Amino acid sequence: MAETLLTSGGLRIESTMDPTIQAICDEEFSNPENFPENVYWYLNYALTVYGADEQQYNFSKENMMTWFKDNLDKGFNLIFSSQDAAYEAIATYRSAMLADLGIADREDNYLETISMTAQPQAAMTIQDQSTGYVVAIVGGRGTKEGRRTLNRATDAKRSPGSTFKVLAAFAPALDSAGQTLATPYLDAPFNFSDGTPCRNWYSGYRGINSIRDGIRESLNIVAAKTETVITPQLGYDYLLNFGFTTLTDGVWLRDSTGEERFYTDVNQTLALGGLTYGATPLELTAGYAAIANMGAYIEPKLYTRVTNTDGDILLDNTNPTSRQVIKETTAFLLTDAMVDVIRGVGGTGTSCNFSSTMAIAGKTGTSTDYNDVWFAGFTPYYTCSVWSGYDNNVHMRTERPGREVDLSKTLWTAIMKRVHENLPDEKFTTPQGIVRAEVCTMSGLQPIPGVCTTTRGEYFAAGTAPTDPCNIHYVGDVCHYDLLPASPECPMKVPGNLDLPFQEDPSLLQGSAAITPEGETADGSDSPHCQHDAAFFANPDYEAILAQQAWEITERDLAAQQEALQDPGIDPNAQ
């Protein structure tokens, strides 16, 4: 009845689609220059064989894949480099199935259903963040072959990868967990609570990095540690408020071996997009649109009103359903950090910088093994997210030229550049309550003049700028033996400065054997100092120990002087 009313009952649906923007999207998705040169084809196949007495035997694509893996190719995955190659595989499989049944290979003995989809696939949505209106949507590349076919933009749940770092970890960290863009973390070996190592997308580790660095360069360990500190439950709650409906806090499912397993999205991998089911481009766009809209989430809308032939309003969808999901100051801070993704040194999305004068912010996203690749970003006008990948979860190819892993950024840039061609250049709004302060880049705290060698200006929500001095760079009395800040009773103190061990939140040390709380003191205080404290002098043998240490200092200084004399670049008189 509903379909009859829509198609021939005189109902009028007022869509939120912008025909100009939709046309741009359709044209760019149809432009082969935006896609890798080598097109692959994903086969969807079904075979029905007719036996004697009208008996039927049905074979699915899953049967086909199993047969090829068992008999010809263990890596068979229904992806073909050409349609001809797919038809050859079909003929091989069909003949084998007919032969197994003892049925002649004649056209009247079987019926086939064959469809092939170009790969890799892609999908996108564009939303006006101020109204929630979805102005354009593309559910996939290629010719639409039917009604109600798969719309990847609204129905395909895929791992959002690193796009979730901002929404699940950094947004709640800044908004309600007392952290700032300057909060430092140590990019070093780190294990999740179950012992699984957290791996970076690059080789090695990069030492101390701030949350701003973590956003700009998409640092996995920084994001995972942030999620650990704020708790996965807080990140999960924020995602629900950001409008995601595909999450679960617990469900029993069968794994690939057929065993029942308990799955939940309330875990540390949430920050990296490790979801049970995944997320859709439509909802990811809406989540990022909330940041673009100064923290106010508006439920995405595809239509505004439905009226009948008399003009009576049957459905009214014009009033936006809105809620403040993060503070305006938090939205600004996240946006400013995501500007660095586009324009900062080391930013992972610099290829998306389509204008030198229009404000642009965004975040890249890649799941494990490049099965899903995303780019989500926005301007003062529109928010857009693009997903790309293979329909059957084959990993995207990373080799050049025409790297498949660049597809989302290529499409996003081509579309957004054209969408903004005739729009006036705008900057992102700075809300009330934003302040700027100088910080030490290592500690994220107030720099010590003349001691902290690397500093930068950073934005803060009012009241969150650091008031404590840097706790990594130290100037004052130094124990000549321990090379730590001297205890008040230390007899070996000399003036100097030090770089102290970096201290992380103790909750991050569990399950991470490579990270140890260096520099802790015997009395358990937060500030490291040398061993020559009251407890040291309570030892009856302290004088002998001091004499031994004094001898070691002499030997160490002599060795350093000898090395300096052999190296013209070292001052032999330096202490």
N, C-alpha and C positions, 0 to 999 in steps of 0.2 A: 504493500500500500504506500509506504514511504517513497519507494522508487518511482511508482506511478505518479504520485503528486509532484515529485521533483522533475520528472521528464516531460509530463504532459498535463499536469494539474494547474499550471499557471503560477507556481510558486517562484518567487524571485529571491535569489541568494546574492547578497552583497559581499563580495570577497575582499580580503585585505590585500590581495595580490596587486603589486604595481606592475602593469603590463610592460613598461619600459625596462624595469630591472629584471623581470622574468625573461624577457627576450634576450637580454645580455647574457644571463646565465645559460639559457638554452644554446645560444650561439657558441659560447666558450666551451660548453660540454660537447658540442658537435665539432669543434675545431681539432683536427688530428694533431696539430702542432703543439697542443697542450698536453698530449699524452705520449708515453714512450713509443718509439717507432715500431717496436715489435709488439703486435697485438696477439694476445693469447686467447684461447677459447675454452670456456667451461661447459662441459657437456652435461645436459640433463636428459637421461635416456630411460625408456621403459619398453619392454618387449613382452608381447603376448603371443604364445605359440598355441596353435590349434591342433589337438591330437584327434585320435579316433573317437567316435561317438560324441562329438562336440565338446570333448574335454579340453580345458584351457590350462596353460601353464604360464604363470606371470613371473617376470624377472625385472627387478628394479636396477637403478644405477648402482646401488650398494652391492647387489649381487655381482654386477659387472666389475666393480672395483676389487672385490674379494677374489674373483676368478683371475683377473690379471695379476694381482699380487701373488697369488698362489702358483700361477703357471708361467707367467712371462716376465713380469716386472714388479719387483717388490716396492718400487717407488711410485707406482701408478697412482694418479690422483685426479683423473678426469680433466686435467688441463692439457690442452694441445696447442702446438705452435701454429697450426693451421686447421681450417675446417676439413681439408682433404685428409689430414692425418686422423682427425676424429672419425670420419666415415670409414677409413681403413680399419680402425680399431672396432668400430661397430660391426663391420662385416666379419671380422675375425671372431668376435664374441658370439654373434648370432649363429654363425656356422657351428661353433662349438656346442652351443646350447641345443641346437636342432640335432646335431650328431649324438649327443648324450641321450636324447629322447628317442632316437631312431626314427626321426621324421625327416622327410626330404626337404631340401632347401629350395622351396618354391615360394613365390610371392603370395600365393593364396594360403600358405600355411602359417603365416605370422602377421602380426600388426605391430608397428613401431611408433613410438612417440619420441620425436627428436627436437631438441631446442639447444641452441648454443648462445652463450652470452659472452660478449667481449670482456676481457680482463686485462689489467686490473680494473676494478669498478671504482666508482666514486659517488658521493652524495653530498648535498649541502643545503643549508637554509640561511636566509638573511632576515633579520628581525629589526624593526624600528624599536630601539630600546625604550623610547619615551612613551610608546603606546602599547607595546606588546604585539603589534601587527606583524605577521609573517608576510613580508612583501615578495618573497621569491622562494621557491623550493624546487630542488631537483632530486629525484629518487634514484637516478642511475644514468649511466651513459648508454647510448644505443637507441634503436628504434623501439618504441613501446609496442608490444605485440598483443595486448589484450587489456581488458578492464579489470580493475582491482588487482593488478599484478604487484609484485614486491616493490614497496617504496622504501628504499634503504634510509631515507632521511627521517622517516617517522616510525618504521617498524623494525629495522635491523639493529639489534643490540650488539655492540662491539666494545672491546676494551678501549677506554678513553686514554689509556697511557698517561703520559706526563701532563696532559691538560688538567688532570685531577690534582696535581701538586698545588696549584693555586687555590682551588675550591675546597679540597679536603684537608689540607695541611696549613698553608700559609694564611689563608683568609681567617680561619678561626684562631690561629696563633696571634695574629695582629689584632683581631677584633676583641677577643675575650680571654686570652691566655697570657697577657702581660709581655708579649714579645714585640720586637720592632724590626724594621728592615735592616737594622744594624746588628741584630742578635747573631753572634757567631756560632758556628758548628765546625767540628773537625771532620773533614772529608778524609777518612781513614778506614781500614777494614772494620766492618760492622756486620753483625749477625742479627737477624730477626729472632724473636723469642723462641722459635722452634729450632733454632740453630742454623737455618738456611742463610747463607751469605747474601747480603744486599750488594748488587753489582752496579757499577756505573756503566754508562753507555760508551765511555772512553776507557782506555787502558790506564791503570795506575790510579793515583789519588792526588788531590790538589791542596791538601792541608786545610788551614783555617779559611772558612768562607762564610759570608753573612747570608741572611735570607735573601737580600737583594741579589747577591751573586747566585744563589740557588735558583731564583726565578730566571735571571738573565741567561744562565748557562745550563739550566735544567739539570741540576745536580741531584742525582738519585739519593745518595746517602744523606745529604742535607735535608731533603724532603722527608725521608723515612725517619730520621732522628727527630725532626720537628713533630711528625705524627706521633711518635713514641712519647715525647714530652707532653704534648697537649692531650693525649689519649685518643685512640681510634674512635671511641664512643663519641667524643666531641666532634671529630671530623665527620662521622656518620650523621650526627644530628644536623650539622650545618648543611650537608648535602641534601638531606630531606627538605630543609627549608629553602634550598636553592631550586627545588622543584623536581628532583629526580624521583621517578616512580618505579624504577627497575631494580632498586636495591633490595637486599634482604639481610635481616639480622639473624637468620638461621633457617636452614632448610636441609632436609635429607635428600640426596640425589645419588644415582648410580654413577660411578666413575667409568673410565674406559675399560676397566677389567670386569665391570658388572657388580662391584662391591658397593654397598650403601655407605656413603660418607656424609658427614655433616659439613655444610658450607655456610660461611657467614662473611659479610662484607665489613664487619666490625673487627678489623685487624690492621696491622701495621702496613700491609701492602696497599691499603686503600689510597694512600698518597700517590702511588705509582699506577693507579688505575686497575689494580688487581681485583676485579669484581666477579661475582658468581655468574651473572648474566651479561653485563655490559651496559652501555648507555647509547642513546640514539642521538644523531646530530641535532634533532629538533630540541631536545632537552638540554644538550650541552650548550647550544646557542643561547637558550633562555637563561642558563646559569651565568654565562659570561655577560649577557645583556644586563643582568642585575648589577654587575660591577660597573658597566658602562653607564648605568642609570643611577649613579651615586648610591648604590647599595640597595635600591628598591627593586624587588623582583615583581615582574608582571607576567602573569600566565600567558603564554603565546597564543595568539588568536589567528584563525584561518578565515573567519567570516565575521561580519559585524551585525547583520540583521537578515532575517528571513521574513518576507511579506507574502500575502496572498494576492489574488487578482484584484481585490478591492483596496489594496494598500494597507490592510491591517497587519500590524507587526505580530508575527507568530513567535519568533525567537529574537530576543534582543541581547546582543553580545558586545554592545558598544562600551559599557562601563568596565574599565580595566579592574581585574582582581589583583590588587597590589599589596605587598607587605615589605617592610624594611628588614632585610636579612643580614646586612652588615652595616656598620656605621658609615656615614658619608666620608669620614676621615679614612677609614679602612679602605673604602673603595678607591679613594684618591691614591693612597699609598701603593696599593696593588697595581693600579693603572700606571703610576709613574715607574714602577719596577718593570712592568711589561712594555713600556716604551723602550727600555733598555734592550729587551729581546729583539726589537726591530732596529734600533739605532745604536746600541751600545757595543763596545769592543767585546768580542766573544759571544754576542747574542746569537741564539740558535735560529732566529727568524729574520736575519738581515736582508734576505732576498725578497721579503714581503714589503719592503719600504718603497711603496709605489709613488710617494710624493715627499718632497723635501719641506713642504710647508703645511700640509694637512697633518693634524695629530693622529697618530696610529699607535695602537698597543695590541699585543697579542701573545700567544703562547703556543709552542710546538708540542706535539704529543706523539709518542711512538710506543707501541706495546712490545712485549718480548718477541725477539726474532723478526721484528718488522712485519708482524701479521696485520697490524692496523697502524695507519699513519694519519695524523690530524694536524690541522691548524685552526685555532680559534682566535679571533681578533676583532677589534672594533675601532671605530672612529667616533667623533661626536655625533654622527648621524646614524650609523648602522652597525649591527653586530652580525658577524658571519662565521660559521664554522664549516669546514670541509673535511670529510672522511674519505680515505681511499684504502683499498685493500682488495684481496681476492675473496670471492663469495664463499669459497670452501676453506678459508683460513690458511692458504699457502702464503709463505712469507714473501714480502716484497723484495725485489732485487735491488742491490745497492751499487752495482757496478755502473760505471759510466761508459758511453754517453747515455743520456736520457734516463737517468736513474729513476726507477719507479718510486723510491722513497721520497722523491721531491714533488710528487704529483699534487699533493694537497696544497702545498705552498704555491705551486705554479698556478693552479686553478684559482685559489683565493686571491692572488695578486692580480691576475688577468681580469677577474670579475670586479673586484673592488676598485681597481684603477678606473675602469670604465664607468662604474656607478657614480664615482665622485668627480668625474671630469668637469661637470658644469656646476658643482656645488662650491660655495665660498669656503675658503680655508678657515678652519676653526681650531681653537686650542681646547684642551680639556679643562673643565672648571675646577678651580681650587676652592674647596669649601672653607667655612670658618673653622678655626681650631687646628690649623696646620702650622707648624713651626719648623724652622731649619736650625740645625746645630752641627758643630764640627765634632767628628768622632775619630778615634784611632781605628784604622781599618782592621787591626788584628783583634782588638778586644771589644769593639763597638761601644766603648766608654769614652769619657772625656779625655782628650789627649794631654799628655804631660809636656808642656812647652820645652822644646829643645831635646826631648828624649824620644817621643813617638815620631818616627821618621816618615811614616805614611799616614796621612789623614785625608778625610774627605768631608764635604758637607752632605748631610742626610736630612730627609724630611721625617717628622714625627707628628703624631697626634699630640695636641697640647697635654702636658702633664706626663708624657712618656719619654721625653728626651733624657738621656743619662745624666745623672748628677754625681756619680762616683768617678774617681780618676781611673785611668787605665790600670788594669791589674796584670798586664803582661810585661810592659816595659817599666823597669824599676830603676830609680836613682836614689842613692843614699849609701849607708854603710853596708859593705859586702864582706862576707866571710871569705878570707883569702884561701881557706882550705876547701870548704863546701861549695864555694861560688854560688851562694844563696844569700838572700838578705840576712844580715847579721843579727843574731839575738842580742838583746841588751847586754848580756853578760859576756859576749864573745870577745876573747882576747886577741883575735886575729882579724879584726875588722879593719877595712881600708875603704876610702871613698871610691865609688864606682857606680856603674849601671849594668843592668842585666836584662835579658829576655827570659821571663819566668815561664815554667811549663803551663800549657793551656789547660784550664780546668773545665770539664764538661759536666752537665747534669748527671748525677750518679745513676739515674735510671737508664742512661744510655750505655753504661758499662756492663750491664748484665748480658750474657750471651755473646760478648765481644772480647775474646781473649787478647786481641791485638791492642786494645785500648786499656791503659792502666792509669789510675789517678796519681800521676807523678807529682812529686813535690809536697805530698801530705806531711804534716808535722806530727811529731810524737804525741802532742797533746790534743790532736784532732782538730786544731783550728784551721780556718779556711786559708789563712795567709801562710805560705811556706817560709820557713826560716832555717838557719843552720842548726846543727846539733848541739851547739854550745849554750844550752839553756839550763835552767835550774836542775832538771833531771840529770843532765850530763855531769854537773859538778857534784851531784850527790853520790856519784860513783867514787869509791875510795881510790881507784887507780887513775883518776882523771889526769894527774900530772904526767904520768908515763904516756898516756894516750896523747896528750898535747905535745910532748917531746917528739913522739913518733910522727905526728902530723906535721910538726915544724920541719922535721927532716925531709918528709915527702914534699913539702912546699918548696924547699931549697932545690931538691933534685928536679922537680917539675920546672922551676924557673930557669935552671941551668940548661935543661933540655930545650926549652923554648928559645933561649938566647942562641944556642948552637944552631937551631933550625933557622933563626932569623939571619944569622951571619952567612948561611949558605944560600939564602934566598934574598936577592937585592930588593925585592918588593916588600919586605917586612922590616919594620923599624925595630932594631934589637933592644931599644930602650923602652919600647911600649910595654905597658903592664896589662 
